[in-house]
Amino acid sequence: MGLEARCPCRWSDGSGEVQALLEARELIVRGDLKRTIPIAAITLVRVEGSELRLRVGTKEIFLGLGAARAERWAKKLAAPPRTLTQKLGVGPSSKALVIGTVEDPALRGALADSEVSRVEDARLSVAVVTNAAALQYALQVHATLPSGAPIWVVYGKGARAAFGEAPVRQFMRAAGYMDNKVSAVSDTLTATRYTRR
């Protein structure tokens, strides 16, 4: 979840009111100025009084966020993006039982140092699913983990996915699970973390 604010905005050839949304990879500005700016394209981040000053190429944008909010946004913009490993919460002290086949290079890399094959060594599970049968099987395997262990369900991204977000959420909620976190995995995959109600 990103940071969001309605605020005055100034830019090289105008000014007005905008709704600014700072996400993990981009800054989205809607209203009198409409822009979607990749964070990687921002070359200057500075707080000047109550404004956040941003430079993108040769253009500058000033968001009147107020001093405290501008500092918080500047800090987020300056922080390195979280890795997929960090987003999934896996690592040496939080090993994952992987259910299904991991073909995606980004997911394979994120799980490289934290995948285990024994249920008793796992703190959570990561299930790669392409249909309801695969998800049903993943839940059966996940049920062998300690009570309260979360499960990340990895599925196809976007409206064209054969088994995507809506059917996964419907299936999981019917099975007594609630979603509490979402993470992009790659250009083709998304992951949602679920825990028992």
C-alpha positions as CSV (number, residue, x, y, z in Angstrom):
1,M,0.0,0.0,0.0
2,G,1.4,3.4,-1.0
3,L,1.2,6.9,0.4
4,E,-1.6,9.1,-0.9
5,A,-2.4,12.8,-0.6
6,R,-4.6,15.5,-2.2
7,C,-2.4,18.6,-2.5
8,P,-1.4,21.7,-4.5
9,C,1.1,21.0,-7.2
10,R,3.4,23.3,-9.3
11,W,5.2,22.3,-12.4
12,S,7.1,24.0,-15.2
13,D,4.1,25.3,-17.1
14,G,1.3,25.3,-14.6
15,S,-0.2,24.7,-11.2
16,G,-3.3,23.1,-9.7
17,E,-4.7,20.5,-7.3
18,V,-3.7,16.9,-7.6
19,Q,-4.2,13.5,-6.0
20,A,-0.7,12.1,-5.6
21,L,-0.2,8.4,-5.0
22,L,3.3,7.1,-4.1
23,E,3.6,3.4,-4.8
24,A,6.5,1.0,-4.6
25,R,7.7,1.6,-8.2
26,E,5.9,4.8,-9.4
27,L,4.4,8.1,-8.5
28,I,1.0,8.6,-9.9
29,V,-0.4,12.2,-10.1
30,R,-4.0,12.8,-11.1
31,G,-6.0,16.0,-11.4
32,D,-4.8,19.2,-13.0
33,L,-1.6,17.4,-13.8
34,K,-1.7,13.8,-15.0
35,R,1.5,11.8,-14.8
36,T,2.7,8.3,-14.0
37,I,6.4,8.6,-13.1
38,P,8.7,5.6,-12.5
39,I,10.6,6.1,-9.2
40,A,13.8,5.1,-11.1
41,A,13.3,8.2,-13.4
42,I,13.3,10.7,-10.5
43,T,16.8,12.2,-10.3
44,L,16.2,14.7,-7.5
45,V,14.2,14.4,-4.3
46,R,14.4,17.4,-1.9
47,V,12.1,18.9,0.8
48,E,11.9,22.7,0.5
49,G,9.8,24.1,3.2
50,S,6.4,22.5,2.9
51,E,7.0,21.2,-0.6
52,L,8.5,18.0,-2.0
53,R,10.6,18.9,-5.0
54,L,11.1,16.2,-7.7
55,R,13.1,16.3,-10.9
56,V,12.3,14.0,-13.8
57,G,14.6,14.6,-16.7
58,T,14.6,18.4,-17.2
59,K,11.2,18.9,-15.6
60,E,10.5,19.7,-11.9
61,I,7.4,19.0,-9.9
62,F,6.6,20.5,-6.5
63,L,4.0,18.8,-4.3
64,G,2.6,20.9,-1.4
65,L,2.4,18.1,1.1
66,G,3.3,20.0,4.2
67,A,6.7,19.7,5.9
68,A,6.2,16.4,7.8
69,R,4.5,14.6,5.0
70,A,7.0,15.8,2.5
71,E,9.8,14.4,4.7
72,R,8.1,11.0,4.9
73,W,7.6,10.9,1.1
74,A,11.2,11.9,0.5
75,K,12.4,9.2,2.9
76,K,10.3,6.6,1.0
77,L,11.6,7.8,-2.4
78,A,15.2,7.6,-1.2
79,A,14.9,4.1,0.3
80,P,16.0,1.2,-1.9
81,P,13.1,-0.9,-3.1
82,R,12.3,-4.0,-1.1
83,T,13.4,-7.2,-2.7
84,L,10.9,-10.0,-3.5
85,T,12.5,-12.1,-0.7
86,Q,11.8,-9.3,1.8
87,K,8.2,-8.8,0.6
88,L,7.5,-12.6,0.9
89,G,9.1,-12.6,4.4
90,V,11.4,-15.6,3.6
91,G,15.0,-16.0,4.6
92,P,17.3,-18.0,6.9
93,S,15.0,-17.7,9.9
94,S,11.7,-18.0,7.9
95,K,12.0,-21.0,5.7
96,A,9.3,-21.8,3.1
97,L,7.8,-25.0,1.9
98,V,7.2,-24.6,-1.8
99,I,4.2,-26.3,-3.3
100,G,4.0,-26.6,-7.1
101,T,6.5,-25.9,-9.8
102,V,8.5,-22.7,-9.7
103,E,9.4,-21.7,-13.2
104,D,9.5,-17.9,-12.8
105,P,13.1,-16.7,-12.5
106,A,12.2,-13.9,-10.1
107,L,10.4,-16.2,-7.7
108,R,13.1,-18.9,-8.0
109,G,15.7,-16.3,-7.0
110,A,13.6,-15.0,-4.1
111,L,13.2,-18.5,-2.7
112,A,16.8,-19.7,-3.4
113,D,18.1,-19.5,0.2
114,S,14.9,-20.3,2.1
115,E,13.2,-23.3,0.4
116,V,12.9,-26.4,2.5
117,S,11.6,-29.8,1.7
118,R,10.6,-30.9,5.2
119,V,7.3,-29.6,6.7
120,E,8.8,-29.4,10.2
121,D,11.4,-26.9,9.0
122,A,8.9,-24.5,7.3
123,R,7.5,-21.3,8.9
124,L,5.2,-20.7,5.9
125,S,4.3,-22.1,2.5
126,V,4.5,-20.7,-1.0
127,A,2.1,-22.3,-3.5
128,V,2.3,-21.8,-7.2
129,V,-1.1,-22.6,-8.7
130,T,-2.7,-22.6,-12.1
131,N,-6.2,-24.0,-11.3
132,A,-8.5,-24.9,-8.5
133,A,-7.2,-28.5,-8.2
134,A,-3.7,-27.2,-7.7
135,L,-4.9,-24.8,-5.0
136,Q,-6.9,-27.5,-3.2
137,Y,-3.8,-29.7,-3.2
138,A,-1.7,-26.8,-1.9
139,L,-4.1,-26.3,1.0
140,Q,-3.9,-29.9,1.9
141,V,-0.1,-29.8,2.1
142,H,-0.2,-26.4,3.9
143,A,-2.5,-27.9,6.6
144,T,0.5,-30.0,7.7
145,L,2.4,-26.8,8.8
146,P,2.1,-25.4,12.3
147,S,-1.2,-23.7,13.1
148,G,-1.1,-20.0,12.1
149,A,1.5,-20.4,9.4
150,P,0.7,-18.2,6.4
151,I,0.5,-19.3,2.8
152,W,1.5,-17.2,-0.2
153,V,-0.6,-18.2,-3.2
154,V,1.2,-17.3,-6.5
155,Y,-1.0,-17.1,-9.6
156,G,-1.3,-15.4,-13.0
157,K,-1.4,-11.6,-13.1
158,G,-4.0,-9.6,-14.8
159,A,-7.4,-10.1,-16.5
160,R,-6.0,-12.6,-19.0
161,A,-4.9,-15.1,-16.3
162,A,-6.7,-18.4,-16.6
163,F,-6.8,-18.7,-12.8
164,G,-6.2,-15.3,-11.3
165,E,-6.9,-13.0,-8.3
166,A,-10.7,-13.3,-8.2
167,P,-11.1,-17.1,-8.4
168,V,-8.1,-17.5,-5.9
169,R,-9.7,-15.1,-3.4
170,Q,-13.1,-16.7,-3.8
171,F,-11.6,-20.2,-3.3
172,M,-9.5,-19.2,-0.3
173,R,-12.3,-17.3,1.5
174,A,-14.6,-20.2,1.0
175,A,-11.9,-22.4,2.6
176,G,-11.7,-20.1,5.7
177,Y,-8.7,-18.0,4.8
178,M,-8.4,-14.2,4.7
179,D,-5.9,-12.3,2.5
180,N,-3.7,-9.8,4.3
181,K,-0.9,-8.9,1.9
182,V,-0.3,-8.7,-1.9
183,S,3.0,-8.6,-3.8
184,A,3.9,-8.4,-7.4
185,V,6.2,-11.3,-8.3
186,S,7.1,-10.6,-11.9
187,D,5.5,-9.3,-15.1
188,T,3.3,-12.4,-15.2
189,L,2.7,-13.4,-11.6
190,T,1.2,-12.0,-8.4
191,A,1.2,-13.4,-4.9
192,T,-1.3,-13.0,-2.1
193,R,-0.7,-14.0,1.5
194,Y,-3.5,-15.8,3.4
195,T,-4.0,-16.9,6.9
196,R,-6.7,-18.8,8.6
197,R,-9.6,-16.8,10.0
